[in-house]
Amino acid sequence: MGQDIKTRLGGVVALALGAAIFWFFIWQPLQQAQAGAAEISYSTKAFILVPFCAVFGIAFLLFGSRFEYRNADHKNFTLAGWVAFIIGVALAGAGWWWYEQQFAALGYV
């Protein structure tokens, strides 16, 4: 199997992992809150993992090994890597803000 196919499959795995984390650690607690549960627990780590799984998963799925997000010699991000990182951070912040707004609207503090 070629490296490009492995990279694209890695993107699919990242997307599946992000979807599973979203379902269990973000969506389910929100559903519990909407159902009026007295106590809700959720993982704040999910708000970092899900956006980064989505951003890098989509990039790997679409571009395969052509998505050069890092410079292996210097062990740092390339411009594409920094753009993906900034998008991930922005999505994480926006997701956290949205989630907090949903809980506040439901009367949770």
C-alpha positions as a printed Julia matrix, in Angstrom:
109×3 Matrix{Float64}:
   0.0    0.0    0.0
   1.4    3.39  -0.98
   2.3    6.11   1.48
  -0.36   8.43   0.04
  -3.11   5.88   0.69
  -1.85   5.31   4.24
  -1.89   9.05   4.88
  -5.44   9.35   3.53
  -6.56   6.4    5.68
  -4.94   8.15   8.63
  -7.16  11.12   7.82
 -10.23   8.88   7.89
  -9.12   7.45  11.24
  -8.58  10.96  12.63
 -12.06  12.0   11.47
 -13.62   8.87  13.0
 -11.76   9.45  16.26
 -12.86  13.08  16.34
 -16.48  12.07  15.66
 -16.4    9.48  18.46
 -14.9   11.96  20.94
 -17.49  14.55  19.89
 -20.35  12.1   20.34
 -19.38  10.79  23.76
 -17.79  13.82  25.41
 -19.59  16.8   23.85
 -22.91  15.76  22.29
 -24.08  13.32  24.98
 -23.55  15.78  27.88
 -25.38  18.46  25.9
 -28.28  16.07  25.33
 -28.32  15.29  29.06
 -28.46  19.0   29.84
 -31.3   19.53  27.38
 -33.16  16.67  29.06
 -32.81  18.52  32.38
 -30.26  16.32  34.15
 -29.3   17.62  37.59
 -25.59  17.04  37.08
 -23.52  17.01  33.89
 -19.87  16.13  33.4
 -17.84  16.65  30.24
 -14.21  16.69  29.26
 -12.64  19.99  28.28
  -9.92  18.05  26.47
 -12.51  17.09  23.87
 -12.73  20.73  22.77
  -9.07  20.59  21.76
  -9.03  17.07  20.31
 -12.16  17.28  18.14
 -11.19  20.38  16.11
  -7.64  19.16  15.56
  -8.85  15.7   14.53
 -11.25  17.39  12.11
  -8.75  19.86  10.62
  -5.87  17.46  10.21
  -8.18  14.56   9.27
  -9.73  16.58   6.45
  -6.34  17.81   5.27
  -4.86  14.29   5.24
  -7.94  12.87   3.55
  -8.01  15.51   0.81
  -4.28  15.97   0.18
  -2.7   12.74   1.38
   1.08  12.89   1.7
   1.11  16.14  -0.28
  -0.04  17.89   2.91
   3.37  18.82   4.27
   2.47  20.19   7.66
   5.9   19.84   9.23
   9.56  20.11   8.41
  11.06  16.84   9.61
  14.62  18.18   9.56
  13.89  21.1   11.87
  10.95  19.47  13.7
   8.64  22.43  13.3
   5.51  23.4   11.36
   5.54  24.58   7.77
   3.22  27.38   6.67
   0.49  24.79   5.91
   0.96  23.31   9.38
   0.65  26.71  11.05
  -2.49  27.49   9.07
  -4.02  24.16  10.11
  -2.96  24.78  13.72
  -4.49  28.27  13.78
  -7.74  26.95  12.27
  -7.79  24.22  14.94
  -7.26  26.74  17.73
  -9.98  29.01  16.33
 -12.43  26.11  16.06
 -11.57  24.96  19.59
 -12.23  28.43  20.99
 -15.44  28.87  19.02
 -16.65  25.41  20.04
 -15.95  26.07  23.7
 -17.73  29.42  23.55
 -20.76  27.87  21.81
 -20.91  25.04  24.33
 -20.78  27.43  27.28
 -23.55  29.52  25.69
 -25.71  26.42  25.28
 -25.25  25.48  28.94
 -25.91  29.05  30.08
 -29.13  29.17  28.03
 -30.23  25.96  29.73
 -29.59  27.45  33.19
 -26.32  25.67  34.01
 -23.5   27.76  35.4
